[in-house]
Amino acid sequence: MTRDNLAIVVKGYPRLSETFIAQEILGIQQAGIPYRIVSLRHPTDKKRHPINDRITGAVDYLPEYVYQEPMRVLRGWLKARKLPGYRRALNIWWQDYRRDRTSNRARRFAQALVMAAELPDDITRIYAHFLHTPASVARYCAIIRGLPWSCSAHAKDIYTSEDWDMREKLRDMDWLVTCTKANVDYLRQLAEDPEKVNLLYHGLDFSRFPEELPQRPSRDGRDANDPVTILSVGRLVGKKGYDDLLRAFAKLPADLHWRFIHIGGGSDGKYKQLASDLGIAAKCDWRGARDQKEVITACQSSDLFVLASRIEQDGDRDGLPNVLMEAQLCGLAAVSTSISAIPELIADGVNGKLVPERDPDALAKALETVISDPALRHEMGSKGNEIVRRDFSFYRGMKELAHRFGVTDSKDNKTITRQPEAV
């Protein structure tokens, strides 16, 4: 097997909300697999994770919109139209556009033209993160250049995409990995060859986390001067269910003392207003986007983690949120919802509590139980740490992924499976 030289297509780079992608790219780099990053968008986050500073591969930014770089797109077309796969790619794109007459679909073909024209000749495989727009660009470019391509699928990209689009991408790619059993089952129903679809948990790089669990105080919510600290990490978007969570908080007994810390990007105005309307604003601390070190520090100093994920009307949902694994690795008991792949990590009553989505009453009841019982939180948090360390190691998945990219010798395998020094 020849080792691939990768073009990794991502929607944006770097992104605070996609530490799992940065972690994987660093793993690819550490395995000695040549790569470059191709990003559909420029970064918008003001902060960046320390892990991004360790990623040294070249980054190519495609034109976000045709009007911004029309001459670059024109040059891309003039070069790409002379390549052997151009006519087939154009025909496939036209079939796609007839079913999806959007500017987004047109823009993806323009980006693919530029990528096909500018990609170095030594690239041997295109690998896309997300099955929607990045996979569209990867597919068109791969056909134009006559290259094999593969994909890593996650959550929103699966459940908000049209079946016909995913079915045809699965037909054209070599293989796909996805991060939950639920996703595997869903995508295998669409694939002509179900064996193309494989489970690959993101997992965590344990070296970025303290080995010892913190000694947490036995807070039980009875002392107004020492409330139980409840942490949640996630973007302020509908599928994270923060309005459900705030309504659940408002239903907690008045003599149960707690404080809520939120970390994550997005507009917090409507949530602050809702907290104010519910009379709990003084207990809520909205900290905005933070890097991974700050998230880990918050996990270490909190008593409980909560994430009220839900499925939106357009199908958008979480898969298996990395933040839940991170919280569990830090020994935090977790309260969450029984949707998607969350039950693949959280077993109700074992390492956390699971409740139905969009049910503030059930969520409040679960929160009251764990807020008032520090021994139960300790037991659940310890069990969660054990489960993550046993089943969700990044290096186990990285070894399989590296093999798919042509790393086969024992020396390389030792490099992949060895925990790096903490940073």
N, C-alpha and C positions, 0 to 999 in steps of 0.2 A: 504494500500500500504506500503510495506517494503522499508525503505530507503536503497538506493544502497551504496555499498562500491566500488568506482571506480578505475579502472586502465585507466588513460588517455594517449593514445598513440599519440605522436607528432613526427614530422620528426626530429626536433632538439630543444634542450632547454638549456639555453634561447636564443632567437633570437631577435635582435633589430627590425627586420622587422615584427614581429608578436606580437605587443603589445595587439592586440585584444584577442589572446589566453591567454596571461598572465593575462589580465584583467578578463577573464572568469574564469580562475583557481582560482584567488583570490576571485571572487564572490562565487564559489563553496565552498571554504574554509570558507568564512564568513557565509555561510548558514549552516555550520556544517556538510557538507557531507564528509564522510571519502574518501580519495583519495590518490593515488600515481601517479607519472608521469613516463611513460616509453618512453624513447627517442631513436630513431633510430640512432641518430648521437650525437657526442659531440659538444659543442659550439665552434664556430669559431670567433665570434665577440669579439673585444677587450674591448668594452664597454658593459654595461648592464643597463636596465632601473631600476629606483628606485623601481618600482612595484615588480620586481623579488625578491628584498630583503625582501618583506613582505610575499612571498610565502614560506611556511614552510614544505610542503609535501616532502616525500622522492622521490628521482629521481633515476631511474634505467636506466643505459645506456646499450643497447644491443650491441653485436659485430657489428661494422660497416661493416666489411668484415670478411668472414670466416677464411681467412688465418691469420688474426691478433690474433684470439682466438680460434684455432681449438679444443683444449681440452674442452673448455667451450661449444662449439657447440656439440661435441661428447657426453658430459655429458647430455646436453639438450635432444639430440636424444634418449639416453638410457633410460631416465626417461619418456619422452613424448610418446615413442612408447608403453608404458604399459598403457597409459590412454585410456578410452573407445572411445574417438572421434578421435584417431590418424588415424585409417585406413580410415575413411571418409575424414578427412582433407587431407591426402596424395592423395587420389583419386581426390579430387577437385583440389588440387595443380597441379597434373599431367595433368588434363584437361586444366588448365590455361596455364601450361608450353608448352603444344603442340601448343597453339595458340600464345604464346609469349615466344619464345625460347631465353631468355636473361639472363645474369648473375644477373640482377636486380631481376627477378622473382625467381631465385634460392636462392638468398641472403635473400629475404623476408621470404621464408619458413624456412630457417635456423634461422633467428631471431625469428620467431614464435615458433620454437621448444624450444629455450632458454627461451623465455618469458613464455611459457606454463609450463616449468619445474621449473622456479624460482618464478613465481607469488605466493604470499601468498594465503593460503587457504581461507582467509576471503573475498577475492575479489568476488563481485557478479555481476558486469557488466563491460564490456570493452567499452570504448568510444574513438573513433578516431577522430582526427582533420585532415582533408583532405581525399578525396575519392580515392586517388591513392595509393601510397606505404604504408602510415600508416594504411589505411583501409585494405589493403591486409594482413599485419601482424596481425591486430586486428581480421580479419575474420578467418584466419587459426588457430590462438591461441584460439579464442572463440570456434571453433568447437572441437579442441583437448580437451579443458577443459570442454566443455558442458555448456558454459556461454552465456547469451544473450549479444548482442553488438549493438551499435548505432554509428552514425557518424555525424560530422559537416562538410559540404562541402562548398567550398569557390569560387574559380575562375579557376585558372590554372588546378587544380586537376579534374575539370569537363570537361573543353573544350579541354584538351589534352589527355584524357583517351578514351579507346575504349568503344563503346556502350555496347558490350557484357560483358565487365568487370564490368561496372557500373550496368548493368541490373541484373547480378547475385549477386552482393553485395547487391543491394536493395532488392532482393528476400530473402536473408539470414538474414539481420539485422531487428531489431524491428522497428526502426524509424530513420529518418534523418532530420536534420535541416540545412537550408542553408540561406545565408545572403542577398539574393536579390530576388525580384519577378521574374526577368528574369531566375534565376537559378531554381526556383520552377517550372516554366512552362516547362523548358527544361527537368528536371529530372522526372517530372510526366509523360512525354511521354514515358519514359523508364521503369517505374515501373509497375509491375503487379498490385500492389495496390497503386494507386496514393495518397491515404490518408497517406501513410508512409512519404511522403515528405512535410515538413512544413517550412514556412517562419519564420526566427528569425534574425532580424537585430542585428549586433554586438552592435551598440549603443556606447555611451560614458559615462564614469563615470565623471559627471560634477564636482565632488569635486576636481578633479585634475586641474581644470581651474579657472582662476579668474572670480568672479561673474560679475564684472563691465567691460564693454568694454573700451579699451584704447581710449584716446582722440588723434586721429591721425591728423597730420598736413594736411592742404588742399593743398597738392602738386599736380600740374597739368602738370609736365614735362617741363615747360618753363624755369625753373631756372637750369642752368648747375651745380650750386653749391649745389642744393637741389633736386636731382633726385628722382623719384618715385621708391620705393623699391619693387621688385617683387620676391616673394618666391615660390620655389617648393621643395617638399619633396618626395623622392622616390628613389628606387634603380636604378642604372645606367644600366638598361636592356632595350632590344628593345621595350617591350610593353609599356614602359613609354613615348616613343616618344620624347626623348630629342633632337635628331637630327632635328625633325620637329620643335620643339620649337626654337632652335637656328636659324634655317633658317627664322622663323617668326620674331624673334628679328631683324635679319639683314634687313628685309623689312620695319621696322619702319622708319618714317621720321627722317632725321638727326638732326632736331631741337627739337626733342622730347627726353627729357633726362630721363634716367632710369638706374637702376642697378639691376642685377640678382643675387640672392643668391640660391645656391643649397645645400640641405642637403640630404645625403643618401649614402649608401655603394656602392661598385662596382668600377671598373676601370674607371678613368676619363680621361685617356690619349687621346682617340680618340675624346672625346667631347671638351677637351681643344684645340686639334689641329683643329677641325672644327670651333670652335669659333675664333681661330686665322686666319684661312683661310677666314672667313666671315668678319674679321675686327672688331669683337666685344669683343675680349678677355679681354680688359681692363675693361669692364663693368660686367664681370662675376666673381663671387666669389664661388669657389668650396670648401665646408667645410667638406665634407666626412660624415661619420656616426656620429650621435649625439643621446643622450638619449632623452626621452620624455620631460623632463623639458627644455632642450635646444631647442627642437622643438617648444614648447609652447612659450618660450621667443621670438623666431624668428617670430612666428605668431603675437605676440603682438606688435612687433616693425616694421612690414612690412605694406605695403599699399595694396597689391594685391597678390592673390595666383593663380598659374597656374599649370595645369597638362594636358599634351597633350597625354593622353592614346590612345592606338590603339590596334587593333587585329593583332597578328602575324600570319604567314603562317601556323604554326602548331596548331593554335586555341588559343594559350595562350593570356590571356587578364586580365585586372583588373575586379573585380566585382564592389563593391562600396568601393573605397579606404577610409580607416579610416582617412587619412590625409586631405581629403576633408571635412569630418565632423569636424575635429579638427580646420581647418582653419575657417570654417563657425562659429563654436562656439566662436572663437576669434574675430568674427565680420569682417572677411575678405571677400570681394567680390571674386568670383572665376571665372576663365576662364578655361573651360575644353572641352572635346569632348563628342559627343552624342552617346557613345557606351555603351553596357552592361547595368549596373544598375545606371550609373551616372545620367541619367535623373530622377531617383527615388528620388534624393536629390536636384539636380540643375534644376530649372525651368528657361529656357532661358528668360532673360529680367527681372526676378523677384529677384533671389538671386545670379545671375551670368550670364555668357554668355556661350552658347554651340555652338560649331562649328563641322563640319564633321572631322573625323579622317584623318590623313595624308594630311592635307590641310594647308600648311604654309601661303598661301595668306589669307584664311579666318581667321586663327588664328591671323595673324598680324592685320587685320582689327578690330577684337574684342579687342585685346590688346590696339590698338591705342584709341579706344572709351573709355575704362575704365581708361587708364592711364591719359588721358587728362580731365577727369571729376570726381573730388573728391566728389562732391555731389552725383553722381550716385553710386560711390563705397561705400559711407557711407550708402545710402539707401539699396543697395544690401546686404552689410555686416550685417546690422541690421536685415533685413528680414531673412538672412541665420541663424543668431543666434536664431531667433524666431522659425524657422522650426526645427532646430536640437533639441532645448529644448522641442519642442512639440512632435516630432515623433521619435527621435533617442536616447532615454534614455536607457542606459545599464540595468538599474534596471527593466524596464518593461520586457525585454527579459529574464533577469536572473530569474525572478519569474516563468516564464513559464518553463525554463530549469530545475530549481530546482524541480518543480512539477513533471517533467518527471523522476527525480531521486529519487522521493519518499518523498519530503518535502511537507507536507500537512497541518500541524497545524498552527493556526493563529500566534502564537509566532514566528515561523520560518519565516512566510511570512513578518512580520514586520521587521525582521532582514534583509531580502533580499531587501525590498523596501526602507529601510532607507539609506539615503546618509551617507557614512562614513565621519569621519573628514578628512580634507585635510592634505596631507603630503608634 
